[in-house]
Amino acid sequence: MATDLSITVNGIPFPNPYLVGSGPPGTNAAVIAKAYEAGWGGAVAKTVSLESFKVKNVSPRYGKLKSRETGEVIGFENIELISDRPIETWLKEFREIKRNYPKHVLIASIMEETNEEAWQKLTKMVQETGVDGLELNFSCPHGMTERKMGAEVGQHAPLTEQVTGWVKKVATVPVWVKMTPNITHITEPALAAVKGGADGISAINTILSIIGVNLETLRPMPTVEGYTVPGGYSCQAVRPIALRQVMELGRALPKSVSICGIGGIERAEDAIQFLLLGASTVQVCTGVMLHGLEIVQEMREGLARFMADKHFERVADVVGKSLSYFSTHGDLVQRQKAAKIAKAGESSRDNEWAEKKITEKTEELTAK
C-alpha cells in the first residue's frame, strides 16, 4: 500500500508537507504553477505590500559561500526585498492560481508598515482572492526594517502581538507568523504572536550576515556600485540553527499552534529532521533556487521510505517524535552517572559468579 504523505494543518489539507518558500520560487503565478506541477504540496508566494512602488531592488543581490574542498554552495546571502510588483497584479494572479489549481494550497505572504489600517486593508484584499492562508512577514532582516517592517516587528514581542491582533480581527483564513532568528529567544515573540491570535508559526527567516569581503577590491559582497548592506543568510549552513529554534518552538508552543519549518532544506533527510522536532510542514526556498523544483521528487520518495522503515502510518505521527529526547545538562550528568553505576553493578555481579564456586552461589540464592 502506498504511503500517505498528506497532512491537515489548521484545517488546510496538504497533499504532502512540502511547500515552496516565499521568495524567488514564488515570484509570480507562472512559477507557482510550475511548483504545483512538479509535485509540491503548496506554495507561499513572495511577500506583497500595498505600495510596491516603494520597493527598489538592486543587482547583484546574491552572494555565495562555497566549500573550500568541493566548491559546493553551503551558504547563500541575499539583499533582495519583497515583491516590487503592484498589489493589483498579485490579486489577479492569486485568483488565477486558485481558479486553475483549486486543490493546491496557496499561502499569501504579506507585509506592511506598522499601521493598523494598512495591515487590515491588505489582509482583506488578499484573502478575498481565495488564498488558503496568510503568512505575516515579521522577519525580513534587511531593507524594509527602515520602514518599521519585517524583523523590526518580529524583534519586539509587544509589536508582534499587536500587529498579529490587527490581522486576526479581520482574517477569515488561518494566519501564520514568520519569525526572525535574529533575536536571543525566538519563543518570546512567537508566544506573543500566539497571544495575538496566530494559528501557526513559520521559522526561520534568514540570518543577518555578511557573506565575505573581496580581498582584491577590499569591498564587501555582494557589491553594488562599490558598497553593500548586511543581508539574509540561508542554505544548508543555517540548518543547525533553524533546527534548534524549531525545537524550542516545538517545546514552548501550545499543541494547537502549528509550526512550518524553514532553513537549509535540500533533501528528504533535512526535512524529516524538522518534522521530528515539531514542524508539520516545511518550506524550501534557497534549495529550489540552487537545485530546481525537481528536488521535491526525492523529498517525497525519501519521506515515504522513512515512514515505511519506521512504521509511521501518517505524517502527523512523525511530527514532534524527537522532542522528548531533549533535556538539561544537569539531567544528562545524572543519567550518565546512573548508567555508569548500573554498568559497574553488572560487572561486579558477573565477577562474583566467576570468583566463587557455582555451588556456593547456588546456596546463597536458595531460600532456607
ABEGO torsion letter per residue (X at the ends): XBBBABBBBGGBBBABABBBBBEAAAABAAAAAAAAAAGBABBBBBBBBABAAABBBBOBABBBBBBAAAGBBABBBBABBBBABBAAAAAAAAAAAAAABAABBBBBBBBBBBBAAAAAAAAAAAAAAGBABBBBBAABABGAAAAGBEAAAAABAAAAAAAAAAAAAABABBBBBBBBABBABAAAAAAAAAAAGBABBBOBBBBBBBAEBBAAAGBBOBBBGGBBBBBBBBEAAAAAAAAAAAAAAAAABBAABBBBBBGGBABAAAAAAAAAAGBABBBBAAAAAAAEAAAAAAAAAAAAAAAAAAGBABAAAABGAAAAABBBAAAAAAAAAAAAAAAAAAAAAAAAAAABBAAAAAAAABBX
